[in-house]
C-alpha cells in the first residue's frame, strides 16, 4: 500500500475488512489529500460484504471532499460485476442518509410528543369501546331476550368460583402476616385487642379489594385477552360477524358483567379469610379469643368502611373485564400478537387498578367516608 493507494489483496474475514476500512478512514482524516485509489485484487470475490465496504468508502470520500478512484485489478471481473454494483449502490444509497446531530432535548420532546399522541389516540379508542359496551348493556335492558344466562353463569364460575381457593389462601396469609407484624408492637403496650381493629380496617378498606383485583388481573384479564385474541387470529370473530352475531352481546358483555358480579363477591370472601388469618394470630400469640376478636371488629367497622371497600372492588372488576376484552379485540393476526397483548393487558390492568385505588381513596378522604 503506497501513499494514497490501497490494495485489497484478499478478503478472508470481516475483521480484516474492518482493519482495512479503519486504515483508509485514518488516512483520509489525518492526511490532506485530494484523492485516493482503491485497488481490488483478483482474489477478492465480489459480494455483499465488499459492496458495502466500497459504498462506505465512497460515502466517506464524498463527505471529506476526497476523490475516489476504484480499480479492479482483473478487468474482466471488474466489468462483470460493475452493473451489479451499480444496482447495489442505488439501493444502498437509500438507507445511507447523511446523519444529522440532534440534541437530547429535541429527542426528548419528540419522544414525549409521540407518547402523548399514542395516549390520546388510545384514549379515544377506549372511550369508544366503553361507549359501545354501555350501548349494548342498555339494549340488553330493553331487550332481555338477548340475555344469555348460560354464558353469564359459565363466566361467573370461571372468574369467581374457581378463583376462590387462591384468593382465600392469599388473603388468609396476608391477614396473618399483618396481624403478626402488628402484634410485635401492640404486645409491648398491652393493646393486644387492637390487632383486630388494624386487621379489619386494613382488609376491608384496602387489602381485600386490592388483593382480589391483582389476582383477577393476573388470572381473568389474561384469560379474556388470550381467549378473544385466539378467536380473532383463528377468524372465529369474522365467522360470528358473518352470521350476524353481535360480538359485544356474545363475548364482551357477558365477560365484563361476570367480572362485575364476581369482583365484589371475591372481595367479601377475601375479607372473611383475612379476618380468619388475623384471628388465628390473635388466638395463638395474643391470647385474644375469637369471640373478643369479632366483637372488636364489629365495633370498629362502619358502613362507610364497607362501602369504600366494595366501591373499590366494583371499579377494579370493571377495569379487569374491560381491559381483557379490549386488548383481546385489539389483537393482530399472528400467534406472537396474542402473547404480547396478554402481557400488555395485565400490565395495563394493574396500572389502572392502582390509579383507581388512589382515586377512590382521595374521594373517600374528601367526603370523609
N, C-alpha and C positions, 0 to 999 in steps of 0.2 A: 504494500500500500504506500504509494508515493504521495507527495504533497497535493492534496485536493482530489486524489484518485483513490477510490475504494473498490477493492476487488473481492467479490464474494465467490470464493472458490467452490465451496460445497455447503450444504445445509443438512447437517447431521442431527441437530437438536434445536429446540426452540430457545434454549439458554444461549447457544452460540449465536443465534439470530438476534437475541436481545443484546448481547455484548456488542455485536456489530452495530446495532442501532444506537447504542449509547456512545460508541466511538464517533459515529457520524454527528450525532447531536452535540457532543462535546466540542468537536472540531468547528462546527458552524457557530456555536455560541462563543467560543473563545478566540477564533481567528476572524479577521476582517477579510473575507474572500467574496468574490463576486460570483463564483461558480464552482461546482464540484462535479466529478464524474463518477458514476456508479456502474461498475462493470460486473455483469453476471456471467459466471463461468459455465462451461458446458456441462459440468456435473450437477448443476442445480436444476432440479425438475420443477418447471412452473406449476404452481398450485395456489390454493387459497392463502397459505402462510406467506409465500413470497410476494403474492399480490398485495396483501395487507401491508407487508413491510415496505414495499415500494410506494404504496399510496401514502403511508405515514411520512416517508422521506420527502415525497412531493409536497405534502401539506406543510412540513417544517420549512422547506426551502421557500415556499410561497410566502409563508409568514415572515421569514427573515430577509426576504428580498434576494435570495440566492438562486442563481440559475442552475438547474439540474440537467446533466447530460446522462441519459440512460443508454447503455450499450450492452447488447447481448454478444458475448464472445463467439457464439455459434450463430451466424446469420440465419441459417435455415430454421433453427429452433426459435430465434427471435421473431422472424416473420410468421412462423406457425402460430405462436401464442400472442401475437400483437393484437389481433382482433378480439381474442378472449379477454385480454387485459383491458382493452378499451371499454368493453361491456362492464367489466368488474369496476373500473374506475367510475363509470357513470352511476352505478348502483351504490357504491361505497361513499360517493360524494354526498348522497342524500343524508346519510347518517352522520357525516362528519362536518358539522357546522362549527364555525369558529366560536369558541367558548367566550362568554361574556361574564365578567365578575359581577356577582350580585351580592349586595350587603346582607348581613344577617338579619337586619331589621326588615328589609324587603321580603326575604324568605319567610320571616315570622309573620308578617302581615298577610302575605299571600296564603300561607297555611291556615291562618285564622279565618281568612275570608272563605276559603274552600270549606272549612269546617262549619262555619255559620250557614253557608249556602246549603250544605247537605242537611244540617239540622233543621233549617226552615222547610226544606222540601220534604223531609221525612215527617215533620210535624204536621204538615198539611195532609200527607197520606194517611197518617194515623188518625187524624181528626175525621177524615172522610170514612175511614174504616169504622170508627166508633159511631158515626152518624148512620152508616148503613146498618150497623148492628142494632142501634136504637130503633130504626125504622122497622127492622124485622121483628123486634120484640113487641112494638106497638101493633104491628099487623097480626102477631100471634094472639094478642089480647082480643082483638076484634074478630079473629077467625080461629077459634080454639080447636077446630077440627084438624088444623095443621100441627097441633101439639103432638109430638111423638113420644109417648110415655115410655116405651121400651128403651128408646135411645137415651133418654134422660136417666132412667134407673141404671142402665148399664154404665154410663159415665160417672154417676154418683158412687156406684160401687167401686169403680177403679180409682177415682180421685179421693174418695173419703174412706170407705170401709177398709180397703186394702192398705191405706196409709196409717191406720190406727196403731199397729204394732210399733213402727219406727217412731211415730210421733210420741206415743206413750213412753217408750224407753228413753228417748232423748229428754223429754220433759221431766220424767222421774229423776234422771241423773242430774239435770240442771237444778231442779228444786233441791235435791240432796246436797249438791255442791254449794249452792247459795246459802242454805241453812247452816252447813258446816263452817263456811267461812265467817258467817255472822256469829256463830256460837263462840268462836275463839275470842271475840271482843266482848260479847254480851255476858259471857260467864264471869268476866272479871268484875262486873258491876252488879252481879246478881239479878240481871234482867233477862233471865232465860226465856220467859214467856214472850218477850217481844220478837223472838225469832219468827213467830207465827205472823206478826204484823209485816215484817220485812218480806218474807216469802210470799205472802198473799198479795201485797201491793205490787211487788216486782213482777209476779207471774201474771196477774190479771191485767195490769196496765201496759206492760211492755214485753215481757219474755214470752208468754204464751202466744200472742199474735205473731211475734217476730219469728219464734222457732217454727211455728206452723207454716208461715209464709216462706221461710227459707227452704224448708223441706219440700213444700209444694213447688217452689221454683225449680229445685233440682229434679223433682220427680214428675210433676204434672206438666209444667211448661215444656220441658224437653220431650215428654211423650207426645203432647199435642203437636209440637213442631215437627217431630220426626214422622208422625203418622200422616199429617196433612202433606208434608213435603214429599214423602214417598208416594202418596196418592197422586201428587202433581207430576212427578217425573215418570210415573207409570201411566200417565194420561188418563187416570180414573176420573179426575175432576173434569176433564174435557168430555168424557163419556157422560157424566152426570149432566153437564150443560146441554149436551146433545139431546138427552132425554127430558129436557126442560125441568130439571130438578134444581131448585134454588140452593146454592152452596151454603148460604148463611142459615137457612132453615134446616138443612140436612146435617151440617157439621158445626158451624161456628156457634149458633145459639145454644144447642144442647151442651156443648163442651163448656162454654162460658157460664151458662146457667148452673150446670152441675158444680163448677168450681165455686160459684157464689153460695150455693147451698152447703157444700162440704166444708168451705173455709171456716165459717163461724162454728160449725159443729166440731170440727177438729180442734179449734181453739178452746172450746169448752172442755173437751177431752184432755187437752194439754194442761189446762189449768188444774183439772182434777188430779191428774197423775203427778204434776209438780207439787201440789199440796201433799200428796202421799209421800213424796221424797222428803219434803221438809218435816212432815210429821214423823217420819222414820228417824231422822236425826234428832228431833226434839225428844222422842221417847227413849232412844238408846243413849244419847250423850248428855241431854239437859234435864232429864227427869221431868219432862212435860208430857202429861198423859194425852192421848188422842182427843179425849173429851175437852180438856182445857185448851188444847190447840185449836179445835174447831170453834169453841166458844169465842176465843180471841179473834179468829178470822171473821166470824160473823159480826163481831163488834166493830172491827176496823174498816171493813169494806162498806162502801156506799153504792147507791145506784149509779152515780156518776162514774165511779171507778170501773164498774162492769160495762157501762155504756161506752166509755172510751176504748176499752179493750175490744169490744165487739165492733165498734166503728172502724177501728184499725183493721180488724180481720176482714171486714167487707171490702174495704179499699184494697187490701192485699190480694184477696181472692179474685177481685175483678182484674187487677193487674196481671195475675198469673194466667187467667184464662185468655184475656185479650192478647197478651204478648205471645203466648204459644200459638194461637190461631193466626195472628197477623204474620209472624215470622214463618209459619208453615206455608201460608199462601204466597209469601214473597220468595219462596224457594225457586231457584232457577233449575233448568234441566241439567241433570248431572248428579251422580251419586255423591261427589265431594261437596256439592252445594248443601245437601241435607246435613252433613256433619258441621259445616260452617254455620248454617242457620241455627242449628240446635245449640251450639256453643254460644253464639251471639244472643239467642233468645234467653238463655239462663242468665247471662251477664246483664242484659237489659232489664230483665225482670227483677233481679237483685238490686240494681241501681234505682229503679222506680219504687221498689218496696222501701228502701231506706229513705228516699225522698218523701214518700207518702207518710212514713213514720214520723219524720221531722215535722211535716206539715200538720198532722193531727195533734202532735204533742204541743206545738206552738198554739194551735187553735184551742186546745183544752186549757192551756195556761191563760190565754187572752180572756176566755169566757169563764174562767175559774171553775172548770169541771173537775 
